[in-house]
Amino acid sequence: MLTKRQKQVLDYITQFIQHNGYAPCLREIAYNFGLSSASTVWEHIRNLESKGYIYAEKGIPRSISLPSGNLRISGIISKGKPIETIPSKESISFPLDWLNENTLVLRVKGNFNSIKDGDYIIVERQSAPQNSDIVVVLIGDKCVTLKKYHRQSGCIILQPINGKKKPICAKDPVIWGVVKAVLRIIP
């Protein structure tokens, strides 16, 4: 269990790494929280490390890192086609807090507006999405695609992500899961 301040420090570190591609130094963390002592920050760092939320090496600047896990690529999703299961040893790393027993990774084939060809989507298997979630949905017998989900009286509206096609009103679509994240590998 994290204290309120530990959670704030962890959130700051995570956002800093995501935005900059490297970890903040102790002075940057101290400055962000209005602290005058780097030793106070180091105490928070050690507590977060002992709880498994981060790794850090004392004496090495910007050595804070977030633990990550690997998940095998489960298949390929392309517009209007069944998910192609791929017997692959290919895996991708991502933060551990994204991982649970209901998580799978799909490689995207084709462009879905902001989700591009070659991206990976992290999907949490669930059948009860919230309005505006992007879902992996089976339409008809074989058409698996990505749509934005909206529940309205008597109908579920499946809005294409790219906005170029008309929305579909479906009575009982089969929702495979909700997209939790999109990963783009930049060479």
N, C-alpha and C positions, 0 to 999 in steps of 0.2 A: 504494500500500500504506500502510495506517495503522499507526502505532505503537499499542501497547496503551493508552497514555494518551490519544492522539488519539481512538481508538475509544470510550473511556470518556467523554470530553468530548462527542463527537458524540451518543452514546446519551443522555447527560444532557440536552443541548439539545433533541433530538428529543422525548424524553418530557416535558420541561417545556413545550414548545410544544403538544404534543397535549393535555396536562392543563389548561393555563392559557389557551391561545389566543393567547399572546404569548410573546416570547423572554425568556430570563433576562438579567439584566444581568451585567457582568463580576464584580461582588462576589458575586452569588449563586453563580456558577460556582466562584469561588475558595473561598467558604465550603464548598460541597459537597465539594470535594477537599482541604480543609484547607490551602489555599495562602494566604500572607499578601500576595502581590503580584499585582495585576491585570495587570501587564505580562507575567507568565508565562502567564496565561490568554489575553491578547491574542496572544501568540506561537502558542499552540495554535489560536486562531481563525484567524489568518492562514495557518497551515499547512493547516487544513481547507479554507479558502477557495481556496488555490492548487491544491488537489487536486480542487476542484469539488463538495465535499460541502455547503458552506454559502455564503451571501453575508452580508457584514457591512460597515457603513460606520463608519469610525473617527470618534469624537466624537459619534455619535448613539446615545443609550441605546436598548437593546432592539431594535437594527436587524438582528439576526441573523435570517436566513430560510433555509428549506430550498428547494433547487431543486425545481421541479415540472414535470410534463409534461402534455400533453393527449392523451386517447384518445377516439375517437368511440364513441358508444353503438352497440353491435352489434345489439341486439335487445331484446325484452321477454320475460321469463319469467313465466308465471302458472301456477297450480296445475293440473297434469294436462293441459296443452295444449302443442302444439308451440311452440318459440321463434318468436316473430314477428319476422322481420327487418324493421328499419325503415330506409328510405332517408332518413337524417337527417344534418343537418350539426351536430346537437347533440353536444357533447363535454364532458368533465369533466376537471378538473385533479386530480392526485394526485402524491405523491412519486415522483421518478424511479426510485428503487430498486425500485418495484413494476412497472416497465415492462420488458418484453422482447418478443421476437417472438411469444411464445405467449400474450400477455395480451389479454383482451377484457373489455368492460364490458356488463353486461345491466341493464336497468331492471326492477325487480320490480313485478308487478301482483298485488295480493292480499297477504294476510298469511301468513307462514310462522313464526309464533311471534315470535322476536326479530328476524327480518328482516321489515320492514314494507312495506306498499304505498308505492311511490314511492322506496324505497331503490335504490341502485345496488350491484351486486356485481361485484367484480373477480375474474375467473376466469382461472386459468392452465390452458391446455389441456394435459392429460396423461391418460393412460389407466391409470396405476398409482398410485392414491391409497393413503394410509396409513389404518389403522383410526382411526375417529372424525372423519375429514375430512368436511366438507360438500361434496357433489359435485353437479354438474349431470349428470343421468343420463337416458338415453332408455330407457323401459320399453315394450315392445311396439313398435308401428310409429310411433306419433305422440305418445305421452305423454312429455313432457320435464318434469322437475321437480327440486326440490332434496331431497336425502335425506342422512342421515348414513350413512357407509359403514363396514361391518364385514365382514371376511373370516373365515369359519369353515370348518371342514373340509367340502369338497364344495359349499359354497354361499356366496354373497355376500348378507349381510343389509343391506337398505336400510331404514333406520329413518326414519319421518317426523319432521321437525324439531319439529313441534308436539306430537308424542306422542299425538295423539288417535286416529290410525288404527293398525292393526296393521302390524308390519314385513313386508316382502316378502322372500322367499327367491328370489334370482335366480341362474340358472346362469351366464349370460354377458351381463350388462347392458352397454350401451354408455355408458361414462363419457366425457362431453365435456370435463370439466375439474374442477378443485378450486377452491372459493371461498377466495380468499386474504384478502379484506377486504370489509367492508360499509361503504358511505358513505351517510350520511343528511344531506340538506340541510335545515337548520333555517331557515325564513324569518325 
